[in-house]
Amino acid sequence: MQLVTDIKNFTSSLTSADNVQSLVQKLHKVIDKPGRKNVTSTFTEVDLWQKSQEKFVDMIEAEYSMYRDLTVPFICALQQVGLGHTMI
């Protein structure tokens, strides 16, 4: 099923544990040691991550609207990760 492949590809790239952890660590560094370059760079990276996540969610909702029982829990979890980034 293509849905499974799309989700696996997405979770092994942008939302892999290593990538999410790296982004969280960068956010913590900005909080601990703010510097104009670090803040701008990190916030740009967070913004790009969120835009990529939103684009993927839009694609999932459009392409797999018949599978909402499968896609909605995944989308909710993905949005929670994004919310966590904004709360740091």
C-alpha positions in Angstrom: 0.0 0.0 0.0 1.4 3.4 -1.1 0.2 5.1 2.1 2.5 2.9 4.2 5.4 3.6 1.9 4.8 7.4 2.0 4.6 7.4 5.8 7.7 5.2 6.1 9.7 7.5 3.8 8.6 10.6 5.7 9.3 9.1 9.1 12.7 7.9 8.1 13.7 11.4 6.8 12.2 14.6 8.2 10.7 13.1 11.3 13.3 10.5 12.1 14.1 10.4 15.8 17.6 11.7 15.1 16.3 14.7 13.1 13.7 15.6 15.7 16.2 15.2 18.6 18.7 17.4 16.7 16.2 20.1 16.2 15.2 20.0 19.9 18.9 20.2 20.9 19.4 23.2 18.7 16.3 24.9 20.2 17.7 24.3 23.7 21.1 25.7 22.7 19.4 28.9 21.5 17.6 29.2 24.8 20.8 28.6 26.8 23.1 30.7 24.6 21.2 33.1 22.4 23.0 34.7 19.6 21.5 36.5 16.6 23.0 34.0 14.1 22.0 30.9 16.1 18.5 32.2 16.8 17.9 33.1 13.1 19.3 29.9 11.8 17.5 27.7 14.3 14.1 29.4 13.8 14.5 29.2 10.1 15.2 25.4 10.4 12.1 25.0 12.7 10.0 27.0 10.2 11.2 24.8 7.3 10.5 21.7 9.3 7.0 22.8 10.1 6.2 23.8 6.5 7.5 20.4 5.3 5.3 18.7 7.9 2.3 20.8 6.8 2.8 20.0 3.2 3.1 16.3 3.9 -0.1 16.4 6.0 -1.9 18.2 3.2 -0.8 15.6 0.7 -1.8 12.7 3.0 -5.3 14.3 3.5 -5.8 14.8 -0.2 -4.3 11.5 -1.5 -5.7 9.2 1.2 -9.0 10.7 2.2 -10.7 7.3 2.1 -8.3 6.1 4.9 -9.0 8.7 7.6 -9.1 5.9 10.2 -5.4 5.4 9.5 -4.3 8.9 8.6 -5.9 11.0 11.4 -4.0 9.3 14.3 -0.7 9.7 12.4 -1.5 13.3 11.5 -2.4 14.1 15.1 0.9 12.6 16.4 2.8 14.6 13.8 1.1 17.8 14.8 2.0 17.1 18.4 5.7 16.9 17.5 5.4 20.3 15.7 3.6 21.8 18.7 6.4 20.5 21.0 8.9 22.5 18.9 6.9 25.7 19.2 6.6 25.2 23.0 10.3 25.0 23.6 
